[in-house]
Amino acid sequence: MKEKLVLVGNGMAGMRTVEELLTIAPDKFDITVFGAEPHGNYNRILLSPVLAGEKTIDQIMINDLDWYAERGITLHIGQDIVEIHRARREVKSADGTVAPYDRLLLATGSNPFILPIPGNDLPGVIGFRDIRDVETMLAAARTGKNAVVIGGGLLGLEAANGLMKQGMQVTVVHVLDTLMERQLDPVAADMLRVNLEERGLRFLMGAQTAALLGEERVRAVRFKDGLEISTDLVVMAVGIRPNIDLAKKVGIYCERGIVVNDTMQTYDPKVYAVGECVQHRGQCYGLVAPLWEQAKVCANHLARYGIGRYQGSVTSTKLKVTGIDLFSAGSFNGGPGCEEIVLRDPARGVYKKLVVRENRVQGAVLYGDTVDGSWYFQLLREGTDIGAFRETVLFGHAHMADSGRDGFSVMTMADDAEICGCNGVCKGAITKAIAEKKLFTLDEVRAHTKASASCGSCTGLVEQLLAATVGTIGKTPAEKPMCKCTEHSHDMVRTAIREQHLTSLARIFEALNWKNPDGCHSCRPALNYYLISTWPSEAKDDQQSRFINERVHANIQKDGTYSVVPRMWGGLTNPQELRAIADVADKFQIPTVKVTGGQRIDLLGVKKEDLPKVWADLNAAGMVSGHAYGKSLRTVKTCVGTDWCRFGTQDSTGLGVKLEKMTWGSWTPHKFKMAVSGCPRNCAEATIKDFGVVCVESGYEIHVGGNGGIKIRGTDLLCKLATEAEVKEYCCAFMQLYREEGRYLERTAPWIERVGLSYVKSRIVEDEENRQALCARFLESQQYAQIDPWAERAGGRVDAHEFQPLQRVG
Amino acid sequence: MYDWHEIGAIDDIPRLGSRVVQTPHGDVAVFRTADDQVFALRDRCPHKGGPLSQGIVHGHRITCPLHNWVLELESGQAVAPDVGCATHYPVRLEDGRLWLGLNNVLSLPTAAPAIA
């Protein structure tokens, strides 16, 4: 049976808790909600815009009555709870409704503080708290002319602004000399007052209210100094008091508010409390952000997740008066050891002040330009060391971007902006993980958030976020360890394999003191590649260190089936091959047949146990593995060249076929694609390939290091050659240089950017001897590589265990 | 508690490799580690259902081929920071023959145990 949760208070904090709870443990509780107000749940913060006529009541409803019904929540509106019987665990409302509970959540909010002065109970004297107050004010604005708002704080000014917008003549009475003294320093407060006066508000500063006068209804306010001003409405906005009457009455321990611990439990552990009614570590909150944090913790605890503690909040404030930009956070008045960084521009009406201690932001007041409020608030909460950009910090975050890449800064992006498209990770999730989990490295961010863990194209953004959030980021060390199994870098391991003549994984692990006896999924494939590329005739290819695609020579799909791409030399095929492919697709009921970008045909959705039979049939028609699954030569894409094309300058198709026949089967650090275009129109898109040939009348342009994938990179022109024989030699030499010096999983594009084009030229173009040696090593290695893996497996000679289940039971 | 099924010899599985046992309730992946221990997990990664039998075995762990989640072979638990669990089954080795224990109460459990 479900447990029963009763919520007293249908406001923002309580209902946010319920919403959080429904998300993480939707079936845990039967939920009953009691609300004193006769509505669903609405966004109290937006009452100011409603009063100002900028929003309607409907627009600020969060959950209407249907919402509760749809979720099976029993809602009693317009009902005060008058009794809680803690021993029997039940609550009773004013009309006698009784509801039992296993867990009780108090979210009774706060009440406006009403000054203890004569006349404070007259009609026309209200607080500014709920929809009824707003309705009262709107009614008064229709009939009356003058209004007095007592209290020059956030709430009072928003009320005054709203009433003025409704056409009333409004006087704001404040007991101190500066407005919003809890949020603003005197300078900003003065700027605000002047601005509001220009809009038509009147202020009585340092004025103490003595009495409210009137008989049937309030008609005037009298001050201590004897001054009287007439009015049709008095709004008391001098503060709020946590509403603790009910809790107190039933003996739950209260001070200023209902005292709760870090899991939002009161002294009765079956009774929780959240929102403005609580007192946590001596602090009561009247702003919304802390309520959200409390709600999250409370919901987690109610769901018995046992994670999350509420540790208090640092709050920030924005004044919701249209046309006035004001932001305040933290301790803005300084103190011992504090310094102030101030920017004042009276002409623009801008004032910015940061209070800093030991290069960490303690507080911020912004007036006139609050764009960077959230950034400063972030610096404040996270205790970021601003030493590095202290001189420019007041110019805002956009200014920082000047030193960033492309004048763009990730920090100016919104929290819900997506950073990592592969894994759907937004900026807020990343910065949150960095702050909460105290992450310092890119790898940690990847592990915890998955951001940039898939395609990696957002790595730069994630690094920027890390830098901005953590403060500084250690430059990626040039000699980064290969993985957690070793301290050695890729290059160091490779050198050791060559110089110490290491020919097996076991010998590498032993010679280089590998920390894990059989490595991990990250290092083993890399080491296996280094072994077979360095010692092609000696090293044994270790199938268990191959990624599944290379182990079974097909591409694994999301559902565990495979795709099969037969080789079509240079993109050429013929009716016999096509018939064989069609027959295979029919025979094995292959659901999808697709033409690929590399001019091949992809058979998708092949069952693993069918793979050898599919290969046997394709072999019979003369086709071999297309290596579409490997870190290896993929395809040579061609256009039709002089055979058919009226623009063709050379036999591009023929050259493509020759290049493919020469290089197929070779393993490379990452996939390797080629293309040959018959003229500079470049229909084969050779200039985004790892090795591209563009034919011209006088010969062949050789282009290298292109990449059309995640991050597009056009090729660099390596050189121009006269004959096909030269093209083949350069092709082998380039592939071999990459095979020997590229790091595993490094495409030619980043490899060339790392070592520089001039280096590649110096080894291949300018050093004939070396070029020929590279070429010879490549061709030597090909003797061991050009064995069709499909034919080996189709005959059942190799790895038969891969394709058959061990056993069928049941 | 368990129905024990003879599934083959230990050498039917390559070291650092895996084979699949098909059952009416889904595939079970049987892994052999470098130290010749054998473990069995449901052949579905708790992340996106990837076939764990196709992954790379290292130490007493398996890396899923689809998105590189790493799971403990002994418990089926994902290695932090990932959270999830693949059901694991007991395997006995007797005279070089492998026996797989399948739950005989309610077919195979499909739900992973709750994570604290």
Chai-1 contact restraints between the chains, C-beta under 6 A:
chainA,res_idxA,chainB,res_idxB,connection_type,confidence,min_distance_angstrom,max_distance_angstrom,comment,restraint_id
A,A447,B,P81,contact,1.0,0.0,6.0,A-B,restraint_1
A,H448,B,P81,contact,1.0,0.0,6.0,A-B,restraint_2
A,N516,B,G59,contact,1.0,0.0,6.0,A-B,restraint_3
A,D518,B,A34,contact,1.0,0.0,6.0,A-B,restraint_4
A,D518,B,H58,contact,1.0,0.0,6.0,A-B,restraint_5
A,G519,B,H58,contact,1.0,0.0,6.0,A-B,restraint_6
A,C520,B,H58,contact,1.0,0.0,6.0,A-B,restraint_7
A,H521,B,I56,contact,1.0,0.0,6.0,A-B,restraint_8
A,H521,B,T63,contact,1.0,0.0,6.0,A-B,restraint_9
A,Q544,B,L16,contact,1.0,0.0,6.0,A-B,restraint_10
A,Q544,B,G17,contact,1.0,0.0,6.0,A-B,restraint_11
A,I548,B,Q54,contact,1.0,0.0,6.0,A-B,restraint_12
A,I548,B,P65,contact,1.0,0.0,6.0,A-B,restraint_13
A,I556,B,P65,contact,1.0,0.0,6.0,A-B,restraint_14
A,G560,B,P51,contact,1.0,0.0,6.0,A-B,restraint_15
A,P805,B,V20,contact,1.0,0.0,6.0,A-B,restraint_16
A,P805,B,Q22,contact,1.0,0.0,6.0,A-B,restraint_17
A,L806,B,I7,contact,1.0,0.0,6.0,A-B,restraint_18
A,L806,B,G8,contact,1.0,0.0,6.0,A-B,restraint_19
A,L806,B,D12,contact,1.0,0.0,6.0,A-B,restraint_20
A,L806,B,R19,contact,1.0,0.0,6.0,A-B,restraint_21
A,L806,B,V21,contact,1.0,0.0,6.0,A-B,restraint_22
A,Q807,B,I7,contact,1.0,0.0,6.0,A-B,restraint_23
A,Q807,B,G8,contact,1.0,0.0,6.0,A-B,restraint_24
A,Q807,B,V21,contact,1.0,0.0,6.0,A-B,restraint_25
A,R808,B,Q22,contact,1.0,0.0,6.0,A-B,restraint_26
A,V809,B,H5,contact,1.0,0.0,6.0,A-B,restraint_27
A,V809,B,T23,contact,1.0,0.0,6.0,A-B,restraint_28
A,G810,B,T23,contact,1.0,0.0,6.0,A-B,restraint_29
A,G810,B,P24,contact,1.0,0.0,6.0,A-B,restraint_30
